């Protein structure tokens, strides 16, 4: 899988409302947890993602809202 495909899959999972941990995403994309964390951090620069106690999700826009 190409890096672009991995980013697209991660973005799609999150866009569908999935909540993922770094470890889960790493396993799903067959990359290291360090790589998965770096990917999520980069995606969060462009999309409203939050790390909610180790669980990454799309931010709803309302602070404190899950």
Secondary structure, DSSP 4 states (H G I P E B T S, - for coil): --HHHHHHHHHHHHHTT--B-HHHHHHHHTS-HHHHHHHHHHHTTTS-EEEETTEEEE--SSTT--
